[in-house]
Amino acid sequence: MYIKLTKKKDFENVAKFGRLFFVKELGFKVVRNSLQRNRYGIVVSLKIDKRATVRNRIRRQIREIIRLNDKNFKQGFDVMVLTREGVKELNYKEIEAKLVRLFRKAGLLTSTQF
């Protein structure tokens, strides 16, 4: 199940206190929360593309990757996924590989399936 970061103060908390992990096109900030589940926020800015359809497609792909792989991630964290301009040239599998690499880099991957 995919749980969103919705409140502005939650986003601000992650932005201020989160540890930063990046690959070329994607990154995220992560901070522990007091829950038993992860919460995710996805940031796709206008710098990526001016068209909302392009930004929303990227957002949907990232959301689906997280939904399918959430069981393989350690729980109890707030994660803010950040995108950079090169992400719009990537296909679904490339985005998935980069996100999984980021979770592995952060030590949040529980499964060695990937």
Solvent accessible surface area in square Angstrom, and as a share of the most:
residue,aa,sasa,rsa
1,M,163,0.73
2,Y,38,0.14
3,I,52,0.26
4,K,110,0.46
5,L,7,0.04
6,T,104,0.61
7,K,121,0.51
8,K,154,0.65
9,K,136,0.58
10,D,20,0.10
11,F,55,0.23
12,E,91,0.41
13,N,58,0.30
14,V,0,0.00
15,A,45,0.35
16,K,156,0.66
17,F,127,0.53
18,G,15,0.14
19,R,156,0.57
20,L,95,0.47
21,F,21,0.09
22,F,53,0.22
23,V,19,0.11
24,K,158,0.67
25,E,19,0.08
26,L,0,0.00
27,G,0,0.00
28,F,0,0.00
29,K,41,0.17
30,V,13,0.07
31,V,29,0.17
32,R,159,0.58
33,N,24,0.12
34,S,112,0.72
35,L,83,0.41
36,Q,157,0.70
37,R,83,0.30
38,N,1,0.01
39,R,47,0.17
40,Y,1,0.00
41,G,4,0.04
42,I,22,0.11
43,V,55,0.31
44,V,11,0.06
45,S,48,0.31
46,L,103,0.51
47,K,169,0.72
48,I,4,0.02
49,D,15,0.08
50,K,161,0.68
51,R,148,0.54
52,A,51,0.40
53,T,104,0.60
54,V,20,0.12
55,R,39,0.14
56,N,58,0.30
57,R,82,0.30
58,I,0,0.00
59,R,61,0.22
60,R,133,0.48
61,Q,34,0.15
62,I,0,0.00
63,R,76,0.28
64,E,61,0.27
65,I,2,0.01
66,I,1,0.00
67,R,118,0.43
68,L,80,0.40
69,N,9,0.05
70,D,5,0.02
71,K,160,0.68
72,N,13,0.07
73,F,5,0.02
74,K,91,0.38
75,Q,60,0.27
76,G,3,0.03
77,F,25,0.10
78,D,3,0.01
79,V,0,0.00
80,M,16,0.07
81,V,0,0.00
82,L,35,0.17
83,T,19,0.11
84,R,113,0.41
85,E,109,0.49
86,G,29,0.28
87,V,1,0.00
88,K,63,0.27
89,E,127,0.57
90,L,24,0.12
91,N,87,0.45
92,Y,63,0.24
93,K,139,0.59
94,E,76,0.34
95,I,0,0.00
96,E,28,0.13
97,A,56,0.44
98,K,32,0.13
99,L,1,0.01
100,V,6,0.04
101,R,117,0.43
102,L,0,0.00
103,F,1,0.00
104,R,114,0.41
105,K,116,0.49
106,A,16,0.13
107,G,40,0.39
108,L,9,0.04
109,L,27,0.13
110,T,78,0.45
111,S,30,0.20
112,T,136,0.79
113,Q,134,0.59
114,F,87,0.36
